[in-house]
Amino acid sequence: MSAATIVTLPDQATARIPKMNFLTKENGLLSWLLTGDHKRIATLYLISITFFFFIGGALAGLIRLELLTPQNDLVAADTYNKLFSMHGLIMVFFFLVPSVPATIGNFLMPMMVGAKDLALPKINLLSWYLYVIGGLMMLWTMCVGGVDTGWTFTTPLSTHYLNTHVVSAAMSVFVAGFSSILTGLNFIVTIHKMRCPGMTWFRLPLFVWSNYAASILMVLGTPVLAITLTLVALERIFHIGVFDPAFGGDPLLFQHLFWFYSHPAVYIMILPGFGVISEVISTFSRKRVFGYTAVAFSSVAIAVFGFFVWAHHMFIMGISNYSALVFSLLTMLVAVPSAIKIYNWAFTLYKGSITFETPMLYAIGFMGLFTIGGLTGVFLGATGTDIHLTETYFVVAHFHFVMVGGMLMSFLAGIHFWWPKWTGRMYPEKISQLAALTTFIGFNLTFFPQFILGTLGMPRRYAAYPPEFQVLNVFSTAGATVLGIGYLLPILYLTWSLKYGAIAGDNPWHATGLEWQTQSPPLTENFPEIPIMDHEAYDYEWLERMERKEVASV
Amino acid sequence: MSHISPVLWQFLVKWLTNFSLFPPEASKVAPQMDALYFFMVLISLVGLTVVILLIVSFSVLYNKKRHPVAVQIEGSTLLEATWTIIPLGLFLITFVWGALLYFRIYTPPANAMNIYVVGKQWMWKIEHPGGQHEIDALHVPIGRPVQLTIISQDVFHSFSIPAFRVKREAIPGRYTSVWFEATVPGTYHLFCTQYCGTNHSQMIGEVVAMKPDDFRQWLQGSTSGNSLAQDGERLFASLSCNACHNPRPDSRGPNLVGIYGSHLTLASGETVTVDDAFLRQAILNPSEHVTPGYAPIMPTYQGQISEEGVFALVEYLKHLDSDYRIQQTLNTTVLPADNEGSPAPGAKGSKAPGEVKQ
C-alpha cells in the first residue's frame, strides 16, 4: 500500500475471521430474537433502521417528484400532505433518533468503557422490541391511509380537523419514545457503573461523552413528548379541552410542550454524531482530539442549554416580545459550543498525519455541511430575520443540513469506520469513496437551492407553488436523485463485503479505542479479560509502543 | 448549443434573466431586514471560509505523505478562547440587531391604520374599517403604517408577505398583530405559511400596494355600504348589548363609552388595559372579566358571534366616544321592559359613527 493510507490488513492468504465471535456464538432466529448481547441488538437495530430509512427516503423521493412542477399534478394535495408527514415521522422517530445511539452506540458503548455488556441487557432488548412495535404501528398507520398532521402534530388541526389516523400515529411515536428512553437510561447506568479499572471520566472516548449528553436529553425530554402525544390522543377522542380554545384550552400550550421535547430532540439526533466525528478525525489524523476537555464539556453544555431554547420555534406565534428576547439570547449561546467543536476538530488536523479513507471523507463532508447548517441556525435564532425566514424552505434547508448533512454523514462515517470491527471484513475502499463524494454533491445540489427558495419566501409544506420558484425546485429534485444513488451504493457494497470483503484483522486503522484492541468481530463478552485502562484516550504513542511490543514478541 | 434540448435551454435562459436571491423590497422594514440578513451571510461566508481553509491547508500540509509522523498536541487555551469569544461576540451582535428589528416589526406605531384579518381553512378574510371586505387579497396604501389584527377561526395559519418581510401566526382564540409600511406600489405574494390541512398551498393571495390616491379610489369603489363600526353598532343593538351597557343610571352593565384604551381594575383585582384582545375576551368569556360594582350576569357569546362580528364590535367600541350614540341605538331598538325578551330583529343604527377611518 502507498504511504497515503493507514490501513494494514493481515495477510489475506492466511487470515481467518476468528471462529468464535458474537456472530457465530449461537445460531438460529431465536438466538437473535432473545439475545441479550448488545452487539446483536445493535445489529437488529441496524437492520431495522435501515429498513425505515429507505421507506422514509422513498417518501422523500415522491415529495421531490411532486415539487418538480409548480402545479399540484403528480399526487393529490391530501396525498402530498401525507407524504411529507410520514417522511418526517419516519425519518425523525424511526431513523434519526435511534440512528447513532441505538446502532453504533449500542455496539460500542460497552467496549469503549471496557465492559462485557450494557448494564441492563434485557432492558436493551426490550427497547428494540418497543422500537419494532412502534415501527409496525407506524407501518400499519401508513397502510390504512396514513396521517397528514405533519411530524409536529400541530393542534387543533390534529385534534379536531383531520380525519386521518392521528391517534395510531401518535401512539406509535409514544411507544418508540420509550425505546429511546430505555436506551438512554441504559447508557447512563453503563457509563456510571461499568467503566473498567483505570477508565476515569476524562479517559473516556469523546463518543462516550457525546452519547452520555444525548442520553440525558433522551431520559429527561422524551417523557414530555409522551405526555404531549397522550394529551393529543385524549383531546381527539374525548375532547378534554386542553388545547382547544373552544373548550377553554390553549393551542399555544401544545407548541410549548411539543418543542420542549422536540428542540432537545435535535440534539439527541446530532450529539451522538459529534461523537463519531471526534473518533474518526482523531484516528485518521493520528492525533489526540484538540482540546479534549473543551469538546467533552461542549457536549454537556449543548445538552443543558438545549432544554432552554424551545420557544425559538414560536417567535412569530404571539409569545411576548420579551420572552422571544430571552429565548433568542439562549439560542445564540447554544450555538457557541457547536462552533467550538468545529474549530477543535479542524485543529485536530494541525500537525497530524492525515489519510483520507472513506470515514474521513464523510467526516470532512460533515464539517462543511454542519458549519452551514449551524450558521443558518443563527439566521433563525435572531428574532428579526426569523420573522421572514421561519416556516419557509429556509428552515427546511437548515434542518436538513444539520440532520442529513450532519447526522447522516456522521452515521455513514461511523458505519464505515466500525464496519471492519462489526463484521470482521473491510468494505471496498474505492467505491465507497465514490459514494461519499456522490452523497456530498447530491446533498448540496438538493438542499442549497432551498436556502434561496426560503429567502424568496416559498413556504414549506406546499404541494403547489408559484411558477417563479420552479427552477430552484428542479435543481433540488435533480440533487435528490444523485443523493438517492449516494445512499443506495453503501447498502449494495456493504452487503457485498459481508461475503467478499477483505479480512480486516483486529485493528486495521491503528485506532486507539479499547474496541480496537480486541478481535474483529468481538467475542460475545467483548474482551477475553476485562481490560485495564492505563493511558489517556487517543494516546497514539501508547498504541505504537504496544504494536512494537507485539512485533518484538512475535 | 445544438445538443441542449430547446426546452431546457429556454428554461435556463428564462431563469438566468429573472434570477434573484431575495424577494422585492417593498416595505420600510425590508431593506433593514436585508441588511441584517446580508450581515449574517457575510459572517457565515467568513466562518465557512475559515473552516474550509483550515481543513484544506492542513490536509495538504499534514497529509501522511508529507508529514508521516503526527505531533501530539494537547490543545491550546488561547486558541480555544479565541474561537469561543469571536463567535460569541458575532452571535451577540446578531442577537441585538435581530431583537431591535423584531421589536420594530411587532410594535405598531400609534398612528397606524387598522385592518382586520380572519384566517380560516383555506382563505383569508380581510375587513377594512371602512366596511370593505376582501378574500385572499389585501389592498393597502403606500407610505402609511398599516396594522393587521389577525385571528384564526379554526386552526393555526400564518399570514406572510415576503416582499414586506413580515409574517404573523393566525391563532385560534387570540389576536396577534403585525404592522408594515409599504413603499413600492405593486402586487405581491400573500402566503399561508403554517401547515393548515388539505389546501394549505391554495391558501394564497395577493397584496396590492397602491398610491394613496389609487387606494382612496379603490376604497370608494369597493365599499359595502356600511363601515365596520356601523356593522358593529348593528350587532351591538341586535344582540341587545345596549340593554345593559348604556348610560342610564340604573344600567346593569358598565357604560362602554370611551372605554377603549383605558385602564380597568377588574373584580378579580387584576388591572388591565382595554385593547382589542381584552374586548374580545370580555365578550366571549365575560364571567372572568367582571367590572367591580356589577353583578356577573352577562352570558357568554362564545359561538354566537363570528370572528368578523367580534371585530365589528371591537371596531365600534373603539370609536364609541359619546353616550349619544348608544342612545341612538336604544331609540332604534325595542327594549324589553326590564325583563328578557328578544330585541327587534334587524334594528339598524340610524346615525353613522363620526370618524370612521378611511
Contacts between the chains, C-beta under 8 A, distances in Angstrom:
chain1	res1	chain2	res2	distance
A	2	B	65	7.9
A	3	B	64	5.6
A	3	B	65	5.0
A	3	B	68	6.9
A	4	B	63	6.7
A	4	B	64	5.4
A	4	B	65	5.4
A	5	B	64	7.4
A	6	B	64	7.0
A	72	B	201	6.9
A	77	B	198	5.3
A	77	B	199	5.9
A	77	B	200	7.7
A	77	B	201	6.7
A	77	B	202	7.5
A	78	B	198	5.2
A	81	B	195	7.6
A	81	B	197	7.6
A	81	B	198	6.7
A	81	B	200	7.3
A	148	B	197	7.7
A	148	B	198	7.8
A	150	B	195	5.0
A	152	B	195	8.0
A	154	B	155	7.5
A	154	B	156	5.9
A	154	B	194	7.6
A	154	B	195	6.8
A	156	B	154	7.3
A	156	B	155	5.6
A	156	B	156	7.9
A	156	B	172	6.3
A	157	B	155	4.2
A	157	B	156	6.8
A	157	B	195	7.5
A	157	B	196	6.4
A	157	B	197	6.0
A	160	B	155	8.0
A	161	B	121	7.1
A	161	B	154	6.4
A	161	B	155	5.5
A	161	B	197	5.9
A	162	B	197	6.6
A	245	B	172	5.0
A	245	B	173	2.8
A	245	B	174	7.5
A	246	B	172	7.9
A	246	B	173	7.6
A	246	B	302	7.3
A	246	B	303	7.6
A	250	B	173	7.8
A	251	B	156	6.8
A	251	B	171	6.3
A	251	B	172	5.8
A	251	B	173	6.8
A	252	B	171	6.9
A	252	B	174	8.0
A	285	B	62	7.2
A	285	B	70	6.6
A	286	B	70	3.9
A	287	B	70	4.8
A	287	B	71	7.8
A	287	B	72	6.3
A	287	B	73	7.1
A	288	B	72	5.7
A	288	B	73	7.3
A	288	B	74	6.9
A	290	B	73	6.6
A	290	B	75	5.3
A	290	B	76	7.8
A	291	B	74	7.7
A	291	B	75	3.4
A	291	B	76	7.3
A	291	B	80	5.1
A	292	B	74	7.7
A	292	B	75	6.8
A	293	B	75	7.5
A	294	B	75	6.8
A	294	B	80	5.3
A	315	B	102	7.2
A	316	B	158	6.9
A	316	B	167	5.5
A	316	B	168	5.7
A	316	B	169	5.2
A	317	B	156	8.0
A	317	B	169	4.4
A	317	B	171	6.7
A	317	B	176	7.7
A	318	B	168	7.7
A	318	B	169	6.1
A	318	B	171	5.8
A	318	B	174	6.4
A	318	B	176	4.2
A	321	B	102	6.9
A	321	B	103	5.9
A	321	B	106	5.8
A	321	B	107	7.5
A	324	B	99	7.9
A	324	B	102	6.4
A	325	B	99	5.5
A	325	B	102	7.9
A	328	B	95	5.7
A	328	B	98	6.6
A	328	B	99	6.3
A	328	B	102	7.8
A	329	B	95	5.7
A	332	B	88	7.8
A	332	B	91	4.0
A	332	B	92	6.3
A	332	B	94	7.3
A	332	B	95	4.7
A	333	B	88	7.8
A	333	B	91	7.9
A	335	B	87	7.3
A	335	B	91	5.6
A	336	B	84	6.3
A	336	B	87	5.7
A	336	B	88	5.1
A	336	B	91	6.7
A	339	B	47	7.7
A	339	B	83	6.5
A	339	B	84	7.7
A	339	B	87	4.2
A	340	B	80	6.9
A	340	B	83	6.3
A	340	B	84	5.7
A	340	B	87	8.0
A	342	B	51	6.0
A	343	B	51	7.6
A	343	B	54	7.7
A	343	B	79	7.9
A	343	B	80	7.8
A	343	B	83	4.1
A	344	B	75	7.7
A	344	B	80	7.1
A	346	B	51	5.9
A	346	B	54	4.1
A	346	B	55	5.9
A	346	B	58	7.1
A	347	B	54	7.2
A	347	B	76	7.9
A	347	B	79	6.8
A	349	B	54	7.3
A	349	B	55	6.7
A	349	B	58	3.7
A	349	B	59	6.7
A	349	B	62	6.3
A	350	B	54	8.0
A	350	B	58	5.5
A	350	B	62	6.9
A	350	B	73	7.0
A	351	B	62	5.9
A	351	B	67	7.2
A	351	B	70	6.5
A	351	B	71	4.2
A	351	B	73	6.3
A	352	B	58	7.2
A	352	B	62	5.0
A	352	B	67	7.4
A	352	B	70	4.7
A	353	B	62	6.5
A	353	B	63	7.7
A	353	B	64	4.9
A	353	B	67	5.3
A	353	B	68	5.7
A	353	B	69	6.0
A	353	B	70	4.2
A	354	B	58	7.1
A	354	B	59	5.8
A	354	B	62	5.4
A	354	B	63	4.8
A	354	B	64	6.2
A	354	B	67	7.7
A	355	B	63	7.1
A	355	B	64	5.0
A	356	B	59	7.5
A	356	B	63	7.5
A	364	B	55	6.0
A	364	B	59	7.8
A	367	B	51	6.4
A	367	B	55	6.4
A	368	B	48	7.5
A	368	B	51	7.0
A	368	B	52	6.6
A	368	B	55	7.6
A	371	B	47	6.6
A	371	B	48	5.4
A	371	B	51	5.0
A	372	B	44	7.3
A	372	B	48	6.4
A	375	B	40	7.7
A	375	B	43	7.1
A	375	B	44	4.1
A	375	B	47	5.7
A	375	B	48	6.9
A	376	B	44	7.0
A	378	B	40	6.3
A	378	B	43	7.7
A	378	B	44	7.8
A	378	B	91	6.1
A	378	B	94	6.0
A	379	B	37	7.2
A	379	B	40	5.3
A	381	B	91	8.0
A	381	B	95	7.7
A	381	B	98	7.9
A	382	B	36	7.0
A	382	B	40	7.1
A	382	B	94	4.7
A	382	B	95	6.2
A	382	B	97	7.0
A	382	B	98	3.0
A	382	B	99	7.8
A	383	B	98	4.7
A	383	B	99	5.4
A	383	B	101	7.3
A	383	B	102	3.6
A	384	B	33	6.3
A	384	B	36	5.8
A	384	B	97	6.8
A	384	B	98	3.8
A	384	B	99	6.9
A	384	B	100	7.0
A	384	B	101	2.8
A	384	B	102	4.6
A	384	B	104	7.9
A	384	B	105	7.1
A	385	B	33	6.3
A	385	B	36	5.7
A	385	B	37	5.6
A	385	B	40	6.9
A	385	B	98	5.9
A	385	B	101	7.4
A	386	B	98	7.3
A	386	B	102	7.7
A	387	B	33	7.8
A	387	B	101	7.8
A	387	B	102	6.7
A	387	B	105	5.7
A	387	B	165	6.9
A	387	B	166	6.4
A	387	B	167	5.3
A	388	B	33	5.8
A	388	B	37	7.7
A	388	B	162	6.9
A	388	B	165	4.5
A	388	B	166	7.6
A	388	B	167	6.6
A	390	B	167	7.0
A	390	B	193	7.8
A	391	B	158	5.7
A	391	B	160	7.0
A	391	B	167	7.0
A	391	B	193	3.7
A	391	B	194	6.0
A	392	B	160	8.0
A	392	B	162	7.9
A	392	B	193	6.5
A	452	B	21	6.1
A	455	B	21	6.6
A	455	B	22	5.2
A	455	B	23	7.6
A	455	B	37	7.4
A	456	B	20	6.8
A	456	B	21	7.8
A	456	B	22	6.7
A	456	B	23	5.3
A	456	B	162	6.8
A	457	B	23	5.1
A	457	B	160	7.0
A	457	B	162	2.6
A	457	B	163	7.5
A	457	B	189	6.3
A	457	B	191	6.7
A	459	B	160	6.7
A	459	B	191	4.8
A	459	B	192	7.1
A	459	B	193	4.1
A	459	B	201	7.7
A	460	B	193	7.3
A	460	B	195	7.6
A	461	B	195	4.3
A	461	B	200	6.1
A	461	B	201	7.6
A	462	B	200	6.8
A	462	B	201	3.8
A	463	B	200	7.7
A	463	B	201	4.7
A	464	B	201	4.7
A	464	B	202	7.2
A	465	B	201	6.8
A	466	B	189	6.5
A	466	B	204	7.8
A	468	B	18	6.7
A	471	B	11	6.8
A	471	B	12	7.7
A	471	B	14	7.9
A	471	B	15	4.0
A	474	B	11	7.9
A	540	B	70	6.6
A	540	B	72	6.8
A	541	B	72	6.7
